[in-house]
Amino acid sequence: MYSNTGKLSNSEGATSLSISSDDNLVDLGTTTLYRGPKIDMTMKFGSATVSNICVNAILIKNDFSWGEYAGSACSGSDGKLSLKGLVEGSYRIQVNSTSEYRGGWITSTGAISNDIQNARRIAVGSSNIDLTNISLVAGTKANGKFTFGGSGVGNVCVNAIKDDGASGGIYENTVCSLNNGEFVLTGLDSTGSYRFRISSAMGDFKQGYLNNNGEIQNSLAGITARSSASDIALGEISLVSAPSIKGSFISGVNTPEPNVCVSAMESSTHSWVSSSCSSSSGNFALRGLEVNGTYKLTWWTQNRSLTSGWYKDQSGPTQTTSFADASVITVPSSGVQNLIIRMRNGAIITGTTPDGVCVAAWREPASNAINRSNASAIACGDNAGRFELKGLSDAVNYYLEAFKKDGSTVVQTSPGPN
């Protein structure tokens, strides 16, 4: 990303440019390119090297998010690969699954774990890094085919849920069907057992969990996990029509809002049912709902000038801050069409931080961090140390907590994190 420092930066250090209609040419001056360091590794299964294993470098931006994609590489016939051109920072390395091997995060021992918390943090500076040998783990696969009225259906997705002895299980890999309806879900743990969840981003089909009769039901109740010691044949899965909620997100007078991710929550149990993200025209579709089902809608937006919230049928912004205050939507057999959600402009907290320090706005104090979910807003200081926490809800108390991008300790004195 362009930075007015004269060298390239990650997205948090990028410089915003204001371009007016009168500008014919904006001179950005000289940007110096650097030959970035690389991360080398060799992919192995036992003592044998393995080709065609692909990995992703994920730049760690803070402790509150998954990270930022920074590059990919795949192993050659000798099992070796190099991630090149990385900017300075701290990274996690993600291994993609194949039909024979499990994916996950590279740990400090060179093993692979599905838990991102076990991932090794690799500090990239000016020197090359050699991770030597990465030990792959054998995996199995599940395959099947989605049909509707005898024809194959594409873009239907299946999640593998590993049985962990608890009620929900652990969500692992996901794959979506080809145009002919066929799918192959790779990288299953050969020592585990799995259940499967079906969802559709395109057609109005029932979503839910695949039971042992090959049918889709609303809950995991009564579904026996299938052993993945060998490949799992799920067979032909017949889809069933289901209603949806379709509408659009707008702000201001009538400005479409893209990339707003919305979820339908069951109104009595608060259970998640379906999700969707708005298109470039602001349109969304929550599919696979129950006839006469009752739902409340909640959304998240990456537009820092707007706020996340819950849908409430009212004049002005159709938005509230709590599940309890949200409107209940009853879905008929024909579905709900043309639901307009008008988003609220967000409040802003501005201030200054010491050099290299970022700030997160939380609804819970640091003393109650165990009950925190996601930060409401995150911002880092610019070259003058100024920051803006945008998209905040009004009439809400926030607790500000400082952190550094490199994960080093910050002692915060004013304001206190509690």
Salt bridges, closest charged atoms under 4 A:
GLU12 OE1 - LYS405 NZ 3.94
ASP40 OD2 - LYS38 NZ 3.95
ASP63 OD1 - ARG121 NH2 2.83
GLU68 OE1 - LYS61 NZ 3.80
ASP163 OD1 - ARG195 NH1 3.50
GLU172 OE1 - ARG102 NH1 3.27
ASP189 OD2 - LYS162 NZ 2.61
ASP204 OD2 - LYS246 NZ 3.29
ASP204 OD1 - ARG287 NH1 2.70
ASP231 OD2 - LYS141 NZ 2.80
ASP325 OD2 - LYS312 NZ 3.12
ASP382 OD2 - ARG386 NH2 3.34
GLU388 OE1 - LYS390 NZ 3.34
GLU401 OE1 - ARG372 NH1 2.73
